Amino acid sequence: MASYFEEHNCEPTVPEEQYRQNALLELARSLLSGMDIDLGGLDFTEWDQRLPPPASKKIVESLPKVTVTPKQADAALKCPVCLLEFEEGETVRQLPCEHLFHSACILPWLGKTNSCPLCRDELPTDSPEYEEYKKDKVFVYEHRVMGLHESWLQ
């Protein structure tokens, strides 16, 4: 099997990087060839395979409308979706994570998925199954963290 550098007729800038780049090339080749890869028993649940459901309609309707301050406008604060600068006195929507968006930018997004497009902080949904999944995910995470702390303290 040719190395990444042989295939692309170039030299590594840092010789130690060659191993890592060859490993990435091997991974890409194995994925393309359909080779089975052992993922160490990772449990991919149904929700890990797709986008979360839309944000709760009630929550979206109650998002606060805030007015862009002169300080924010002077700082050239932009909508993270459309990248247009907010104008002083403009009314925008504020998510619980405190990120600001134009209504026309954030409302369609929240109609498809429940997270802030900037920080991925999740809003509640109208899906009881997904809300239960989120609780289980937090429980498992906290359990793992506590297990790590307990094993470290011993």
N, C-alpha and C positions, 0 to 999 in steps of 0.2 A: 504494500500500500504506500503510495507516495505521500510525503508530508505536505502540509499546507503550503510551505514555502516553495517546495519543488513544483507543486501544482500551479502556483501562481508566479513562478519564476522571480522570486524576491528573497531577500535576506531578512531575518528577524532583527529588529532594532535592539532588543535586549535578548541575548541567547537563552536566559532562563525562561523567557516567555514561550519558547518553541514547544515545550512540553504541554503547556496549557492550550495553546492554539491547536496542537495536534489532537488533543483530547476533545476539543470542541468540534473539530472536523470529523473525528470518529463518531461522535454523538450524532451529528447532522447526517452522516452517511447511514448510520443504523436506523435513524428515524425514517429516512427516505426509502430505505430498502425494506421497511416493515418488520425489522428485527424486534423481537420481544425484549423489553428492557425491564429488569427487576426494579420496582419502585419501593422496595422495602416494606411491603405490606401497607402502603398508604391507603386509607379508606376514603375514597371519593364518593361523597354522598350526592344525592340528586341536586342539591342546591349548589354544590361546588362545581357543577357542570354547566350552569347557566346564570344569567343575570338575576339579581334579586327582583322581587315584584316591585311595582310602583309604590311611591310613598302614599301614605294614607291621605285620601281626599280632604278629610277634616283638618289634618295637620298642614297640608299645602295651602288650604284656604286661610288658615290662621297665621301663616308666616307674616311677620311684621313688615310693614312698608316703612322704610326710613328715607329721610331726605339727605342727600349728599351734602356734607358740610363744606364750607370754603376751604378748610384745611385739607380735606380729602381730595377735593378738586385740584388744589394747588400741588398736591403730592402726585398728581397724575394717576390716581387710583383707577384701575381698569376692571371691566367685567371679565372674569376669567374665561368665559365662553366665547364671546365675540371679539374680545381684546380692544374694544372701544373705550376710551376714557370716559369716566362719569363726569357729568357737568354739575356745577354747583346748583343746588336747588332741585335736582332731578330726584324723582322717587324711584327707589330700587327695593328689591326684596332681600331680607337678611335671613340666612339659615341659622339654626341653633349654634353652629360652629362659628358664627359671626362673619362668615364670608358674604359679600354682597354681589348681587347679580341683577341684570335687567330682568324684568318679569317675562318678557318675550324669550329670553334665553333659558331661564331656569325652570319655568313651568312645564314646557314640553319634556325637558330632561327628567323631572320628577314624575311625569306621567309614564315614564318607561322604567325607571329604577329609583331606588330609595336613598341614594347616597349623594353627598356633595361631590360635584365633579372635580373639586380641587383637593380636598383632604380625605375623601371617602368616608367621612363620618355619616353614619346611617340614621335616617329618620324612621319612625314607626311606619308599618304597612298595615293594610287591611287584611293581610293573610295570616290567619291563626297558625297555620303550619310553619310559615317562615319565622314568625315571632318565637315559636317554640324552638325551632332550629337555632335561632340566635342565642336563646337562653342556654341551650345545651352546649353550644360552641363556647360560650363564656365559662360555663361550669367546667368543661374539659380543660380549657386553657388554665383556669385558676388552679385546678387540681394538679396539673403538670407543674406549674410554677411552685406550688406548695411542696410537691414531691421533691423538686430540685433543691429547695431551701432546706427541707428536712434532711436530705441525704448529705448536704454540705455541712450542716451543723453537727452531724454525728461523727 
